[in-house]
Amino acid sequence: MQSTSIKALLAAEPLSQEVVINGWVKTFRSNRFIALNDGSSLANIQCVVDFEQFDEETLKQINTGAALKINGTLVESQGRGQKVEIQVKDIFVHGGSNPETYPIQPKKHSMEFLREQAHLRVRTNTFSAVMRVRSALSFSIHHYFYQNGFYYFHAPIITGSDAEGAGEMFRVTTLDDKDPPLTEDGKVDYREDFFGKETNLTVSGQLEAEAYAMGLGKVYTFGPTFRAENSNTSRHLAEFWMIEPEMAFYDLADNMDLAEDFIKSVITYILEHCREDLDFLEKRLLDEEKTKPQAERSEMALIEKLRFVVDNGFKRVTYTEAIDILRNSKPNKKKKFKFPIDEWGADLQSEHERFLVEKHFKCPVILFDYPAKIKAFYMRLNEDGKTVRAMDILFPGIGEIVGGSQREERLDVLKSKMEALGIPEEELWWYLDLRKFGTAVHSGFGLGFERLVLFATGMGNIRDVIPFPRTPQNAEF
């Protein structure tokens, strides 16, 4: 007989039907009540055992964490809190679990402890809820782009270019670290390396995606990216997933329209399909907020915050307007900002972004036309010669969640920007070719997937929304 998921059984009408389920024991009470979970839903199903019908050896193996197969009859529950339960006829123990050593006991564990048990933490309610929401978001992203005529493009993981120009990259090499080949001037000779040149793990698939957008029209990447940035914060990872659409014939306004529609669509999807998990995560967040000082508490509950993004038009504001607002704001005048805003050209910090969203405009904000000096070389220069057609989307509680731009399509301007930044033309000859053969206005943006999951689940640390976080001094599991 085929086994059924617990999610499907909990939605079924109790017709005294025979069922088979598999799952892991959450609790076993009074030698009678097994709470079983198979990961398909937040809720467990109660399995009622007539212990006199089972041998003691089997009952001894029913411990928290053990994997069981249960045969029984689905009936209307006699207890409160669940509609149905299973009257157990047969138990098969797939694998036992020693209660003395199993780390995920039915009690409250700290997030730090659970990070040390990353291989088992998905069996807790919090992490199973987060990972189901993560999975649903992932599906909704592919679904959105498919419906809107985009092609899924796989950017290379190993690359010779630094798309962001930040230089914070992980090197890929097969050279002997103790005795590498050297050039005449004593430097490592990468011509002897596997690829014949210096290569790294990608920081972005954008440049390659641009090439494919200029042939397929609309493409998107959704894959892992890497930053060797020594940031031990709650918002940074060394390995994370990025969504990067690139569109030929799109200007900055088209880019902003797409980004807003995209974000609203994927958040609407999880509000419709993940309500049980979101309700649980909202309650968890409210309990956590009670332990914080009033000033640090979020003004909105989780689902209200998600609805806030879906229901409000994103306010579009130039960087110059934002600087004026921030410079004249109370927190700036009273020196409450950690990074005071004194002059045009400052790189905005999370505290400034959140002020604009949460205090001033009270809706999601798209900032655009940033100073060229604080943005990447590939962004299109405006006619003023000072600003570029860049845009960032700012969210409540998180600050920047999307960064994008209209790309520089003019060969002469791109070459002069690369020269000013010391980027060799021979390194990106193929990128320059795109401006020689059928160049056109084109745009795109990048969204860090874990930032989106962080926002959608209300979790406080980005390490808790990816299965196995990679951070400085940590590559366990």
C-alpha positions in Angstrom: 0.0 0.0 0.0 1.4 3.4 -1.0 2.2 5.8 1.9 0.4 9.1 2.2 1.9 12.5 3.3 0.8 13.8 6.7 -0.2 17.0 5.0 -2.7 15.1 2.8 -4.0 13.1 5.8 -4.6 16.1 7.9 -6.8 17.6 5.2 -8.7 14.3 4.7 -12.1 13.4 6.0 -12.0 10.5 8.5 -13.7 7.7 6.8 -12.1 4.9 8.8 -9.8 4.2 5.8 -6.6 2.2 6.0 -3.5 4.4 5.7 0.3 4.0 5.6 2.6 6.8 6.7 6.3 7.3 7.2 7.9 9.9 9.4 10.0 10.9 12.4 8.9 10.8 16.0 8.5 14.2 17.6 7.2 12.9 20.9 6.0 9.6 22.4 3.7 10.1 25.5 2.3 7.7 28.0 3.5 4.7 25.9 0.4 5.5 23.8 0.5 8.7 21.8 3.1 9.1 18.9 3.4 12.6 17.4 4.8 11.9 13.9 6.0 14.4 11.3 7.3 13.8 7.8 8.3 17.3 6.8 5.2 17.8 4.5 3.5 20.1 7.0 4.1 22.0 10.2 1.5 19.9 12.1 2.2 16.4 13.3 -0.3 13.6 13.1 -1.2 11.8 16.3 -0.9 8.0 16.1 -2.6 6.1 19.0 -0.9 2.9 20.1 -2.6 0.1 22.1 0.6 -0.8 23.9 -0.8 -4.2 25.0 -0.8 -5.2 21.3 2.9 -4.5 20.7 6.0 -6.2 22.1 8.2 -4.2 24.6 11.2 -4.3 22.2 9.3 -2.3 19.5 7.9 0.2 22.0 11.4 0.8 23.4 12.6 2.0 20.0 9.9 4.7 19.7 12.0 7.6 20.8 12.3 11.3 19.6 14.1 11.3 16.2 13.3 7.6 15.3 12.0 7.0 11.8 8.9 4.9 11.6 6.5 3.4 9.1 3.0 3.1 10.6 0.0 1.1 9.3 -3.4 2.0 10.7 -6.9 3.4 10.4 -7.6 7.1 10.0 -10.4 8.1 12.3 -11.9 11.2 13.9 -9.8 12.3 16.8 -11.0 11.9 20.3 -8.7 14.6 21.7 -8.6 18.3 21.2 -6.3 20.1 18.8 -6.6 17.8 15.8 -9.4 16.7 13.5 -8.0 13.2 12.7 -5.7 10.6 14.2 -4.5 7.2 13.3 -5.3 4.0 15.3 -2.1 2.1 14.9 -2.2 -1.5 13.7 1.5 -2.1 12.8 4.8 -0.3 13.4 8.0 -0.8 11.5 11.1 1.0 12.8 13.2 2.2 9.9 15.9 3.6 12.2 16.2 4.1 15.9 17.4 7.2 17.7 19.3 7.1 21.0 17.4 9.6 23.4 20.7 10.1 25.3 22.6 11.5 22.3 19.9 12.8 19.9 20.5 16.6 19.9 17.1 17.9 18.8 15.0 17.1 21.9 11.5 18.5 22.2 12.5 21.7 24.0 13.6 25.2 23.1 17.1 25.4 21.5 19.1 28.5 20.8 19.7 29.5 17.1 23.5 29.2 17.7 23.1 25.7 19.0 21.0 24.7 16.0 23.6 26.2 13.6 26.0 23.7 15.1 23.5 21.0 14.3 22.7 22.2 10.8 22.3 18.6 9.5 19.4 18.0 12.0 17.9 21.5 12.6 15.4 21.1 9.7 13.5 18.6 12.0 12.5 21.6 14.2 9.3 23.5 13.5 11.1 26.7 12.9 13.6 25.4 10.3 11.1 23.1 8.5 8.8 26.1 8.1 11.6 28.3 6.8 12.8 25.7 4.3 9.2 25.1 3.0 8.8 28.9 2.5 12.3 29.0 0.8 11.2 26.1 -1.5 7.9 27.8 -2.4 9.7 31.1 -3.1 12.1 29.3 -5.4 9.3 27.7 -7.3 7.4 31.0 -7.6 10.5 32.8 -9.0 10.9 30.2 -11.8 7.1 30.3 -12.4 7.1 34.1 -12.7 9.9 34.3 -15.2 8.5 31.4 -17.3 5.1 33.2 -17.4 6.7 36.4 -18.5 8.7 35.0 -21.4 12.1 34.7 -19.8 14.7 32.0 -20.5 16.5 30.4 -17.6 20.2 30.8 -18.2 23.0 29.0 -16.3 25.9 31.4 -15.7 29.4 29.9 -15.1 30.5 29.3 -11.5 34.2 29.6 -12.5 35.1 32.9 -14.1 38.0 35.1 -15.0 36.2 38.4 -14.5 35.2 40.3 -11.4 31.7 41.7 -12.3 31.4 43.9 -9.3 35.0 45.2 -9.3 35.3 44.7 -5.6 38.1 42.1 -5.7 36.6 40.0 -2.9 36.8 36.7 -4.7 37.7 33.0 -4.0 40.5 31.8 -6.1 40.2 28.6 -8.1 43.5 26.8 -8.7 45.1 23.4 -9.1 48.6 24.7 -8.6 50.8 23.3 -5.8 50.4 25.8 -2.9 53.8 24.8 -1.5 55.7 25.1 -4.7 53.8 27.0 -7.4 55.4 27.8 -10.8 56.7 31.4 -10.8 57.3 34.0 -13.5 60.7 35.7 -14.0 59.7 38.5 -11.6 58.7 36.0 -8.9 54.9 36.1 -9.2 52.7 33.0 -9.4 52.6 31.9 -13.1 48.9 31.2 -13.7 49.6 30.2 -17.3 50.6 26.9 -15.8 47.3 26.6 -14.0 44.4 24.4 -15.1 42.7 27.2 -17.0 45.9 28.9 -18.1 44.9 32.1 -16.3 43.8 33.3 -12.9 40.2 32.2 -12.2 37.7 32.7 -9.3 34.3 31.6 -8.1 31.7 34.0 -9.5 30.4 37.0 -7.6 27.7 37.5 -10.2 26.3 36.0 -13.4 25.3 39.4 -14.7 28.0 40.0 -17.4 27.4 36.6 -19.0 23.6 37.0 -18.7 23.9 40.3 -20.6 25.5 38.4 -23.5 22.6 36.0 -23.6 19.9 38.7 -23.2 21.5 40.3 -26.3 20.5 37.2 -28.3 17.5 35.7 -26.5 15.8 39.0 -25.4 15.0 38.2 -21.8 17.0 35.8 -19.5 17.5 35.2 -15.8 20.0 33.4 -13.7 19.2 31.8 -10.4 22.3 30.2 -8.9 25.1 30.3 -6.3 27.5 33.3 -6.1 30.5 33.8 -3.8 32.0 36.7 -1.9 35.3 36.4 0.0 34.2 39.3 2.2 35.3 38.9 5.9 31.9 40.1 7.2 30.7 38.3 10.3 27.3 39.9 10.4 23.7 38.7 10.4 23.2 39.8 6.8 26.3 38.4 5.0 27.2 35.0 3.6 30.2 33.8 1.7 28.0 31.6 -0.5 24.5 32.7 -1.4 22.0 32.4 -4.3 21.3 35.2 -6.7 18.4 36.0 -9.0 19.6 38.1 -11.9 17.3 38.9 -14.8 18.7 40.7 -17.9 16.5 42.3 -20.5 17.3 43.6 -24.0 15.5 46.8 -25.0 14.5 47.7 -21.4 15.4 51.1 -20.0 15.6 52.0 -16.3 11.9 52.7 -16.0 11.1 49.2 -17.5 13.6 47.7 -15.1 11.9 49.2 -12.1 8.4 48.2 -13.3 9.6 44.6 -13.7 11.4 44.4 -10.3 8.3 45.8 -8.5 5.9 43.4 -10.3 8.3 40.4 -9.7 8.6 41.0 -5.9 4.9 41.5 -5.5 4.2 38.4 -7.4 6.5 36.0 -5.4 5.3 37.4 -2.1 1.7 37.0 -3.1 2.5 33.4 -4.0 3.7 32.5 -0.5 0.9 34.4 1.2 -1.5 32.2 -0.8 0.4 28.9 -0.5 2.4 29.0 2.8 -0.1 30.4 5.3 0.4 27.7 7.9 4.1 28.2 8.0 3.9 32.0 7.9 1.4 32.0 10.8 3.8 29.9 12.8 6.8 32.1 11.9 4.8 35.3 12.8 3.9 33.9 16.2 7.6 33.0 16.7 8.6 36.5 15.7 6.1 38.1 18.1 7.4 36.0 21.0 11.0 37.0 20.1 10.1 40.7 19.9 8.7 40.7 23.4 12.2 40.1 24.7 13.5 43.3 22.9 13.4 46.9 24.2 10.3 48.7 22.8 12.5 50.9 20.5 13.9 47.9 18.7 10.6 46.1 18.1 9.2 45.9 14.6 6.2 48.2 13.9 4.6 45.5 11.8 3.9 41.8 12.3 5.3 39.4 9.7 2.2 38.9 7.5 1.3 42.6 7.8 4.8 43.4 6.6 4.4 41.1 3.6 1.0 42.6 2.8 2.6 46.1 3.1 4.9 45.2 0.2 2.2 43.6 -1.9 -0.5 46.3 -1.3 1.6 49.5 -1.6 3.0 51.0 -4.8 6.8 51.4 -4.5 7.7 55.1 -4.2 10.4 56.2 -6.7 12.8 58.8 -5.5 16.1 60.0 -6.9 19.3 59.6 -4.8 19.6 63.5 -4.8 16.0 63.8 -3.3 16.8 61.1 -0.7 20.0 62.9 0.4 18.1 66.1 0.9 15.5 64.2 3.0 18.1 62.5 5.1 20.3 65.6 5.6 17.3 67.5 6.9 15.8 64.6 9.0 15.6 64.7 12.8 17.9 61.7 13.3 20.6 63.4 11.2 20.2 66.8 12.9 20.2 65.2 16.3 23.2 63.0 15.4 21.3 59.8 15.9 22.6 58.2 12.7 25.7 56.1 13.2 26.8 57.4 9.8 25.8 61.1 9.5 24.7 62.5 6.1 26.7 65.6 5.4 27.0 65.9 1.6 25.9 64.6 -1.7 27.9 61.5 -2.8 27.6 59.6 0.5 27.0 55.8 0.2 23.8 55.1 2.0 23.8 52.7 4.9 21.0 50.3 6.1 19.9 52.9 8.8 19.3 55.5 6.1 17.5 53.1 3.8 15.2 52.0 6.6 14.5 55.5 7.7 13.3 56.4 4.2 11.0 53.3 4.0 9.8 53.0 7.6 9.6 56.6 8.9 9.5 59.0 5.9 7.6 57.4 3.0 6.0 54.5 4.9 6.1 52.3 1.8 8.7 50.4 -0.2 11.1 52.8 -2.0 13.0 52.6 -5.2 16.0 54.9 -5.2 17.6 55.7 -8.6 20.2 57.9 -10.3 23.0 57.3 -7.9 26.5 59.0 -8.0 28.7 57.3 -10.6 31.6 57.1 -8.1 29.8 54.7 -5.7 28.4 52.4 -8.4 29.9 49.7 -10.8 31.5 50.5 -14.1 28.8 48.9 -16.3 26.0 51.2 -15.2 24.8 53.8 -17.9 26.1 57.3 -17.3 23.5 60.0 -17.3 23.7 63.2 -19.3 24.9 65.1 -16.2 28.1 63.1 -16.2 27.8 62.7 -12.4 25.1 60.1 -11.9 24.3 56.6 -13.4 21.0 54.9 -14.1 21.2 52.7 -11.1 18.3 51.7 -8.9 18.0 50.0 -5.5 14.8 48.7 -3.9 14.5 49.3 -0.2 12.2 47.3 2.2 11.1 47.7 5.7 13.2 46.0 8.3 15.9 45.0 5.9 17.0 48.0 3.7 18.3 47.2 0.2 16.9 44.0 -1.2 17.4 44.6 -5.0 20.2 46.4 -6.9 20.0 47.0 -10.6 20.7 49.4 -13.5 20.3 50.2 -17.1 23.6 48.9 -18.5 26.0 51.1 -20.4 25.4 50.3 -24.1 27.8 52.9 -25.6 31.2 51.5 -26.5 33.2 54.7 -26.1 31.6 55.5 -22.7 32.1 52.0 -21.4 35.8 52.0 -22.6 36.5 55.3 -20.9 34.9 54.1 -17.6 36.9 50.9 -17.6 40.1 52.9 -18.3 39.4 55.2 -15.4 39.0 52.2 -13.1 42.0 50.3 -14.4 40.0 47.4 -15.9 42.0 46.0 -18.8 40.1 45.9 -22.1 41.6 42.5 -23.0 40.1 41.0 -19.8 36.6 41.9 -21.0 37.0 41.9 -24.8 33.9 39.9 -25.3 31.8 42.2 -23.1 33.0 45.1 -25.3 32.1 43.1 -28.4 28.4 43.3 -27.3 28.6 47.1 -27.8 30.2 46.6 -31.3 27.7 44.2 -32.8 24.1 45.2 -32.5 24.2 47.2 -29.2 21.0 48.3 -27.7 19.5 49.7 -24.5 19.3 46.9 -21.9 18.9 46.6 -18.2 18.8 44.1 -15.3 18.9 43.7 -11.6 20.1 41.3 -8.9 18.3 40.0 -5.8 20.0 38.1 -3.1 17.7 35.1 -2.6 18.6 34.7 1.1 17.7 38.4 1.7 14.3 37.7 0.2 13.8 34.5 2.4 15.0 36.5 5.4 12.3 39.1 4.7 9.6 36.6 4.0 10.2 34.5 7.1 11.0 37.2 9.6 14.2 35.4 10.7 16.8 37.6 12.3 20.0 36.0 10.9 20.7 35.1 7.2 22.5 32.0 8.4 19.2 30.6 9.4 17.5 30.8 6.0 20.1 28.7 4.0 20.5 25.0 4.7 24.3 25.0 5.3 25.7 28.5 5.8 29.2 29.4 4.6 30.7 32.2 6.6 34.2 33.3 7.7 35.9 30.4 9.6 32.9 28.1 9.0 32.6 25.5 6.2 31.2 22.7 8.4 28.9 20.1 6.9 
